[in-house]
Amino acid sequence: MRVPAGVIEDTRQAVMRRFGDVIVAQKRFISLAGAYTLRRGSRRKDRTTGKQLFYPALVVAMRF
């Protein structure tokens, strides 16, 4: 699944505007257990065969 560029950041800003006094939202790239690994090489140097991919995520935590 693909989403347009900036969707995660736009969502983070909307969440912070509404709940910023209660939570902290951060954009991070995470690896997922059992996630897809590349089977074939790519033209990009950072994508070699067998390398695990990282996925954009919105990490939300309670503000203390």
C-alpha positions in Angstrom: 0.0 0.0 0.0 1.3 3.5 -0.8 0.2 6.8 0.6 1.0 10.2 -0.9 4.1 12.0 0.4 3.5 14.0 3.6 0.5 12.1 4.8 2.2 10.9 8.0 3.5 14.4 8.8 0.1 16.0 8.1 -1.5 13.4 10.4 1.1 14.0 13.1 0.5 17.8 13.0 -3.3 17.3 13.2 -3.0 14.9 16.1 -0.7 17.3 17.9 -3.0 20.3 17.4 -6.0 18.4 18.8 -4.3 16.3 21.6 -0.9 18.1 22.1 -1.5 18.8 25.7 -2.0 15.0 26.5 0.2 13.2 24.0 3.4 13.4 21.9 3.3 12.1 18.3 6.5 11.4 16.4 7.2 10.2 12.9 9.7 7.3 12.9 10.8 4.6 10.5 10.4 1.2 12.1 11.2 -2.4 11.1 8.4 -5.0 11.5 8.9 -8.5 12.6 8.3 -10.8 9.7 8.4 -7.9 7.3 9.2 -8.1 3.6 12.9 -8.5 2.7 14.2 -7.7 -0.8 14.5 -10.8 -3.1 16.1 -9.0 -6.0 18.7 -6.2 -6.1 17.8 -2.7 -7.0 19.5 0.3 -8.6 19.4 2.1 -5.3 22.5 1.5 -3.1 20.5 1.3 0.1 18.3 -1.6 -1.2 20.3 -4.8 -1.6 19.1 -8.3 -1.7 18.1 -9.7 1.7 17.9 -6.3 3.4 14.9 -5.6 5.5 12.8 -2.6 4.7 11.7 0.1 7.1 8.2 1.6 7.2 7.0 5.0 8.2 5.0 5.1 11.4 3.3 7.6 13.7 4.4 6.7 17.3 2.0 8.2 19.9 2.8 8.3 23.6 1.3 9.9 26.7 2.8 13.1 27.8 4.1 13.0 31.4 
